[in-house]
Amino acid sequence: MQDLATKFANLTIQSDFIFKKVMSRKRICKHLLEELLQIEIADINYLEAEKTLEPEYTSRGIRLDIIVADDKNTHYNLEMQVKNNKNSETDTYVLPKRSRYYQALLDIDLLQKGQPYDLLPPTFIIFICVFDFFEKGNYVYTFKKRCLENLELELPDEATTMLLNTKGTHGDISKDIKSFYDYVNNHIVTTDFTKQIDDEISYLKLDTKVRREFMLMEARLLDERREGEAVGIAKGKEIGLVEGEAIGLAKEKLATAKRLFSMGLSVQDIAKATSLPIEQVEALQAEQSCR
């Protein structure tokens, strides 16, 4: 419990838990969107913080950090990304296709059964990355669908994906967005906007209910990890037993084949009797002949 209390006291805006809490404050989230997109927003409504989308029981569900809609029915999904994760099996970074999957499931959730496609609202999937995914130094990477044969043609599906690079060095961003980047990176307060964020985090850390919520969440995650490790160990033992039985059976078949060789049986007959491949029986015969 003491370790969890220390962990809670050291949380920053990079923490998913704190990021969700801070962005749940309307004035902060609204101002961030206005400064980022250089638009005016009359109001925003929270659809659900940390919403889980699971369209089918066989599909992979996703847990979204913050989803809001503005007064023009544009929907925004804000996500904090601290690690540039890579799939060890394919050696590919997961962020691009993760953004694609987020967009797909968000669209499914926004369109009810039987509704026409043109009712899909404009959407922004926004990843706040504490790394430069493309290593080009841009403050922001904005993606829309364009025609390869004519790059001036844009597919008007009103779906936008933005990768914010807090480590960026060039591009056109507002003073408050730059100060937000500095705050995310180094906890530096340089504007009134980042002071609001810093004050909010200070208030959150003084709130015993918030601290209790964090500790319960961490305890649940720890239980899930332990349960997963226990299942993995049990599965490993099960696999080990099966493999051990298989090895034992293979040794027994080889011993039987050797005895049959001493009795003068042919390779074909031994292979049939032991269910060993003919090639393996022939190799065993050659081995026996050399002795």
Contacts in CASP RR format, 6 or more apart in sequence:
PFRMAT RR
TARGET T0000
AUTHOR 0000-0000-0000
METHOD contacts of the structure
MODEL  1
MQDLATKFANLTIQSDFIFKKVMSRKRICKHLLEELLQIEIADINYLEAE
KTLEPEYTSRGIRLDIIVADDKNTHYNLEMQVKNNKNSETDTYVLPKRSR
YYQALLDIDLLQKGQPYDLLPPTFIIFICVFDFFEKGNYVYTFKKRCLEN
LELELPDEATTMLLNTKGTHGDISKDIKSFYDYVNNHIVTTDFTKQIDDE
ISYLKLDTKVRREFMLMEARLLDERREGEAVGIAKGKEIGLVEGEAIGLA
KEKLATAKRLFSMGLSVQDIAKATSLPIEQVEALQAEQSCR
1 215 0 8 1.000
4 214 0 8 1.000
4 215 0 8 1.000
4 218 0 8 1.000
4 219 0 8 1.000
5 211 0 8 1.000
5 215 0 8 1.000
7 218 0 8 1.000
8 205 0 8 1.000
8 211 0 8 1.000
8 214 0 8 1.000
8 215 0 8 1.000
9 205 0 8 1.000
11 17 0 8 1.000
11 18 0 8 1.000
11 201 0 8 1.000
11 205 0 8 1.000
11 214 0 8 1.000
12 18 0 8 1.000
12 187 0 8 1.000
12 201 0 8 1.000
13 19 0 8 1.000
13 22 0 8 1.000
13 80 0 8 1.000
13 183 0 8 1.000
13 184 0 8 1.000
13 187 0 8 1.000
13 197 0 8 1.000
13 201 0 8 1.000
14 80 0 8 1.000
14 82 0 8 1.000
14 130 0 8 1.000
14 184 0 8 1.000
15 80 0 8 1.000
16 65 0 8 1.000
16 80 0 8 1.000
17 214 0 8 1.000
17 217 0 8 1.000
18 201 0 8 1.000
18 204 0 8 1.000
19 65 0 8 1.000
19 66 0 8 1.000
19 80 0 8 1.000
19 128 0 8 1.000
20 49 0 8 1.000
20 50 0 8 1.000
20 65 0 8 1.000
20 66 0 8 1.000
21 200 0 8 1.000
21 204 0 8 1.000
21 210 0 8 1.000
22 28 0 8 1.000
22 197 0 8 1.000
22 200 0 8 1.000
22 201 0 8 1.000
22 204 0 8 1.000
23 29 0 8 1.000
23 32 0 8 1.000
23 49 0 8 1.000
23 65 0 8 1.000
23 66 0 8 1.000
23 78 0 8 1.000
24 46 0 8 1.000
24 49 0 8 1.000
24 66 0 8 1.000
25 200 0 8 1.000
26 44 0 8 1.000
26 46 0 8 1.000
27 196 0 8 1.000
28 193 0 8 1.000
28 196 0 8 1.000
28 197 0 8 1.000
28 200 0 8 1.000
29 44 0 8 1.000
29 66 0 8 1.000
29 68 0 8 1.000
29 78 0 8 1.000
30 41 0 8 1.000
30 43 0 8 1.000
30 44 0 8 1.000
31 176 0 8 1.000
31 193 0 8 1.000
32 78 0 8 1.000
32 177 0 8 1.000
32 180 0 8 1.000
33 39 0 8 1.000
33 41 0 8 1.000
33 44 0 8 1.000
33 68 0 8 1.000
33 70 0 8 1.000
33 76 0 8 1.000
34 40 0 8 1.000
34 41 0 8 1.000
35 174 0 8 1.000
35 176 0 8 1.000
35 177 0 8 1.000
35 180 0 8 1.000
35 193 0 8 1.000
36 126 0 8 1.000
36 140 0 8 1.000
36 162 0 8 1.000
36 164 0 8 1.000
36 173 0 8 1.000
36 174 0 8 1.000
36 177 0 8 1.000
37 124 0 8 1.000
38 174 0 8 1.000
41 70 0 8 1.000
41 71 0 8 1.000
42 70 0 8 1.000
42 71 0 8 1.000
43 70 0 8 1.000
43 71 0 8 1.000
44 68 0 8 1.000
44 69 0 8 1.000
44 70 0 8 1.000
44 71 0 8 1.000
44 76 0 8 1.000
45 68 0 8 1.000
45 69 0 8 1.000
45 70 0 8 1.000
46 66 0 8 1.000
46 67 0 8 1.000
46 68 0 8 1.000
47 67 0 8 1.000
47 68 0 8 1.000
47 69 0 8 1.000
47 75 0 8 1.000
48 67 0 8 1.000
49 65 0 8 1.000
49 66 0 8 1.000
49 67 0 8 1.000
50 63 0 8 1.000
50 64 0 8 1.000
50 65 0 8 1.000
50 66 0 8 1.000
51 63 0 8 1.000
51 64 0 8 1.000
51 67 0 8 1.000
52 61 0 8 1.000
52 62 0 8 1.000
52 63 0 8 1.000
52 64 0 8 1.000
53 61 0 8 1.000
53 62 0 8 1.000
53 64 0 8 1.000
53 105 0 8 1.000
53 106 0 8 1.000
53 108 0 8 1.000
53 109 0 8 1.000
54 61 0 8 1.000
55 61 0 8 1.000
55 105 0 8 1.000
55 108 0 8 1.000
55 109 0 8 1.000
60 101 0 8 1.000
61 105 0 8 1.000
62 101 0 8 1.000
62 102 0 8 1.000
62 105 0 8 1.000
64 77 0 8 1.000
64 79 0 8 1.000
64 102 0 8 1.000
64 106 0 8 1.000
65 77 0 8 1.000
65 78 0 8 1.000
65 79 0 8 1.000
65 80 0 8 1.000
66 76 0 8 1.000
66 77 0 8 1.000
66 78 0 8 1.000
66 79 0 8 1.000
67 75 0 8 1.000
67 76 0 8 1.000
67 77 0 8 1.000
67 106 0 8 1.000
68 75 0 8 1.000
68 76 0 8 1.000
68 78 0 8 1.000
69 75 0 8 1.000
69 76 0 8 1.000
69 121 0 8 1.000
70 76 0 8 1.000
72 122 0 8 1.000
73 121 0 8 1.000
73 122 0 8 1.000
74 121 0 8 1.000
74 122 0 8 1.000
74 123 0 8 1.000
74 124 0 8 1.000
75 106 0 8 1.000
75 110 0 8 1.000
75 121 0 8 1.000
75 122 0 8 1.000
75 123 0 8 1.000
75 124 0 8 1.000
76 123 0 8 1.000
76 124 0 8 1.000
76 126 0 8 1.000
77 102 0 8 1.000
77 106 0 8 1.000
77 123 0 8 1.000
77 124 0 8 1.000
77 125 0 8 1.000
77 126 0 8 1.000
78 126 0 8 1.000
78 128 0 8 1.000
79 102 0 8 1.000
79 125 0 8 1.000
79 126 0 8 1.000
79 127 0 8 1.000
79 128 0 8 1.000
80 128 0 8 1.000
80 130 0 8 1.000
81 95 0 8 1.000
81 127 0 8 1.000
81 128 0 8 1.000
81 129 0 8 1.000
81 130 0 8 1.000
81 131 0 8 1.000
82 130 0 8 1.000
83 131 0 8 1.000
84 93 0 8 1.000
84 95 0 8 1.000
84 129 0 8 1.000
84 131 0 8 1.000
84 133 0 8 1.000
85 93 0 8 1.000
85 94 0 8 1.000
85 95 0 8 1.000
86 92 0 8 1.000
86 93 0 8 1.000
86 94 0 8 1.000
87 93 0 8 1.000
87 94 0 8 1.000
93 133 0 8 1.000
95 127 0 8 1.000
95 129 0 8 1.000
95 133 0 8 1.000
95 163 0 8 1.000
99 125 0 8 1.000
99 127 0 8 1.000
99 161 0 8 1.000
99 163 0 8 1.000
102 125 0 8 1.000
103 123 0 8 1.000
103 125 0 8 1.000
103 159 0 8 1.000
103 161 0 8 1.000
106 123 0 8 1.000
106 125 0 8 1.000
107 120 0 8 1.000
107 123 0 8 1.000
107 159 0 8 1.000
110 120 0 8 1.000
110 121 0 8 1.000
110 123 0 8 1.000
111 117 0 8 1.000
111 119 0 8 1.000
111 120 0 8 1.000
120 157 0 8 1.000
120 158 0 8 1.000
121 158 0 8 1.000
122 158 0 8 1.000
122 159 0 8 1.000
122 160 0 8 1.000
123 158 0 8 1.000
123 159 0 8 1.000
123 160 0 8 1.000
124 160 0 8 1.000
124 161 0 8 1.000
124 162 0 8 1.000
125 159 0 8 1.000
125 160 0 8 1.000
125 161 0 8 1.000
125 162 0 8 1.000
126 161 0 8 1.000
126 162 0 8 1.000
126 164 0 8 1.000
127 161 0 8 1.000
127 162 0 8 1.000
127 163 0 8 1.000
127 164 0 8 1.000
128 164 0 8 1.000
128 166 0 8 1.000
128 184 0 8 1.000
129 163 0 8 1.000
129 164 0 8 1.000
129 165 0 8 1.000
129 166 0 8 1.000
130 166 0 8 1.000
130 167 0 8 1.000
130 184 0 8 1.000
130 185 0 8 1.000
131 165 0 8 1.000
131 167 0 8 1.000
132 138 0 8 1.000
132 165 0 8 1.000
132 167 0 8 1.000
132 168 0 8 1.000
133 141 0 8 1.000
133 163 0 8 1.000
133 165 0 8 1.000
134 141 0 8 1.000
134 163 0 8 1.000
137 165 0 8 1.000
137 167 0 8 1.000
137 168 0 8 1.000
137 169 0 8 1.000
137 170 0 8 1.000
138 165 0 8 1.000
138 168 0 8 1.000
138 170 0 8 1.000
138 171 0 8 1.000
139 164 0 8 1.000
139 165 0 8 1.000
139 168 0 8 1.000
139 169 0 8 1.000
139 170 0 8 1.000
139 171 0 8 1.000
139 172 0 8 1.000
139 173 0 8 1.000
139 177 0 8 1.000
139 178 0 8 1.000
139 181 0 8 1.000
140 162 0 8 1.000
140 163 0 8 1.000
140 164 0 8 1.000
140 165 0 8 1.000
140 171 0 8 1.000
140 173 0 8 1.000
141 162 0 8 1.000
141 163 0 8 1.000
141 165 0 8 1.000
142 160 0 8 1.000
142 161 0 8 1.000
142 162 0 8 1.000
143 160 0 8 1.000
143 161 0 8 1.000
143 162 0 8 1.000
143 163 0 8 1.000
144 154 0 8 1.000
144 155 0 8 1.000
144 159 0 8 1.000
144 160 0 8 1.000
145 154 0 8 1.000
145 155 0 8 1.000
145 157 0 8 1.000
145 159 0 8 1.000
146 153 0 8 1.000
146 154 0 8 1.000
146 155 0 8 1.000
147 153 0 8 1.000
147 154 0 8 1.000
147 155 0 8 1.000
164 181 0 8 1.000
166 181 0 8 1.000
166 184 0 8 1.000
166 185 0 8 1.000
167 185 0 8 1.000
168 181 0 8 1.000
173 181 0 8 1.000
175 191 0 8 1.000
176 191 0 8 1.000
176 193 0 8 1.000
176 194 0 8 1.000
179 189 0 8 1.000
179 190 0 8 1.000
179 191 0 8 1.000
179 193 0 8 1.000
179 194 0 8 1.000
180 193 0 8 1.000
180 194 0 8 1.000
180 197 0 8 1.000
182 188 0 8 1.000
182 190 0 8 1.000
182 194 0 8 1.000
183 189 0 8 1.000
183 190 0 8 1.000
183 194 0 8 1.000
183 197 0 8 1.000
183 198 0 8 1.000
187 198 0 8 1.000
188 194 0 8 1.000
189 195 0 8 1.000
189 198 0 8 1.000
204 210 0 8 1.000
205 211 0 8 1.000
253 274 0 8 1.000
253 275 0 8 1.000
253 276 0 8 1.000
254 276 0 8 1.000
254 284 0 8 1.000
256 273 0 8 1.000
256 274 0 8 1.000
257 270 0 8 1.000
257 274 0 8 1.000
257 276 0 8 1.000
257 281 0 8 1.000
257 284 0 8 1.000
258 284 0 8 1.000
258 288 0 8 1.000
260 269 0 8 1.000
260 270 0 8 1.000
260 273 0 8 1.000
260 274 0 8 1.000
261 270 0 8 1.000
261 284 0 8 1.000
261 285 0 8 1.000
261 288 0 8 1.000
265 273 0 8 1.000
267 278 0 8 1.000
267 281 0 8 1.000
267 282 0 8 1.000
267 285 0 8 1.000
268 278 0 8 1.000
270 276 0 8 1.000
270 281 0 8 1.000
271 277 0 8 1.000
271 278 0 8 1.000
271 281 0 8 1.000
274 281 0 8 1.000
END
